[in-house]
Amino acid sequence: MKVKILSHTPEPEKVISMAAKLCYSAVGVDQIEDNLTPESIDKFLNMLISIGHESPLEHVSFTFAVEGISRACSHQIVRHRIASYSQQSQRYVKLNQFEYIIPHHINEIDEARELFIETMKKDQEAYDKLVEILFEKHYNKLIKSGKNEKEAKRSAEKQAIEDARYVFPNACETKMVFTMNVRSLYNFLNHRCCERAQWEIRELSIEMLRQLKQVAPILFRNMGPNCVQGPCPEGNMTCGKIVEIREKFKNL
């Protein structure tokens, strides 16, 4: 898995502080930056977070590039709707040898790992065969309709891989670029850093948080699962490791 912050709003903590300053004082836009010291920025941000006034957080966004995750993981990511997503297309990208993600527990058991890898090989073989069959059908039809050879090949392959991709599993590797504002990131991290989150998206979210702390340490100082800042909301389904979890994210 690779995670990288591609870009973000310049001076993110200052921008949010300026928005907060406009809300809570009589300054105009020409004075909005005046006297914003590191100390006052820290004060503004802590005040906002402590009282739950999170709308100023929406003025700052971060864009991430991610690769080496499964389609199972990406399907969970896009459930966070206040964000923008771009994902590698299986309609337009022919996967001559698709990459796949092996879950840790499967990888630890020789028999399970061998079965998993053999299944992935069969999926690839089925995909290749389907592409071959469908390509021939579409190509012949396009030639008969008057398309030249180059156009027919390009269109036939596109149509073939569009349907052949249905044999690929949730394990299929994918790549994404997505953008979230800070308020959405708080929600994402609260849910996905939790021990009860699926392992792959949990690893992703923890790495995202590690990088976010380097860029905006005040904003993300107390971020992590919900239990970092309060009681565990999971009730009877709690992992029971609240002290350990708080220490982990404190030192992230």
Disulfide bonds with the S-S distance in Angstrom:
none
